[in-house]
Amino acid sequence: MKTMEISEIDEMLNMLPKTARQEVRDFAAYLLDRERRHKALVERVLKAEQNPDVVECKTPEEFMQAILNAPDDDEG
C-alpha cells in the first residue's frame, strides 16, 4: 500500500528525464547505505556500552591501534 508521500514522489519522478531519475536513484542508494552504516555504528556503541573494556592509550596512535586490534563482533 502506497502512502501519499510515495505517490507524490512517483508523480514527480515520472516528470523527470531519465538522467535525473538515475541521479535520484543514486542518491536514494547513498541514503540507504548511510542509514545502514549508522545503524551498525549505533549497535556497536550500544554493545560497547554494555560490555565496557578499559584500554588506556596515551597517544592517538595507540588509540587507533587498539581499535584496529579489537576483536570483530563475530569473534566476541
N, C-alpha and C positions, 0 to 999 in steps of 0.2 A: 504494500500500500504506500503510495507516494504521498509525502507531505506537501503542503502548499509551497514551502521553500524549494523543494526539489522540483516541483512542477515549474515554478518561476525560473529556476536555473536552466531547466531543459529548454524552455522557450527562448531564453537569452542565447544559449549555446547554438540553437538552430539558426539564429540570425547571424552568427559569426562565420567568417570564412574559415576554410579548413585549417590554415596555418595557425590562426588564433585559437581554434579548438584544441590543436595539438599543444599549444602553449599552456592552455588551461589544464589539459590532462597532465602535462609535465609538472605544473605547479601543484596540482592535487596529489600527485605521486610524492612530491617533495614533502608536502604537509603530512601525508600518511607516514612517511619514513621518519620525519621529525617526531611525530606523536609516538611511534613505536620506540624510538630511542629514548624519549622522555619517560615513557612507562618503564622501560628497562632500568633506567637510572634510578627512578623512584623505588623500584623493587629492590635494587642493590643497596640503596641508602637505608631503607626500612630494615632489610636483613642485617646490615651492619649495625644498626641501632639496637637490634635485638641481641646480637652476639658481639658485644664490643671487645675487640682485641686492641691492646695498647702497644703501639710501636713507637718508640721515641726516635725522633730524627732531629739532627742538629743542622742539616743543610737541606736546601731544596732538592739537591741531587739524591740524598739519602731517602727523602720522602718519595721521589719518583721511583727509585729502585725498590722501595717497599711495596709500592703499588704494583710494579711490574712482577715482583716475586710473589704477590698474593695468590693463593690458590683460586682457580676458577670456581664458579658456582657449581659446576658439575663435579668437581673433585671433593668439595667440602660436604 
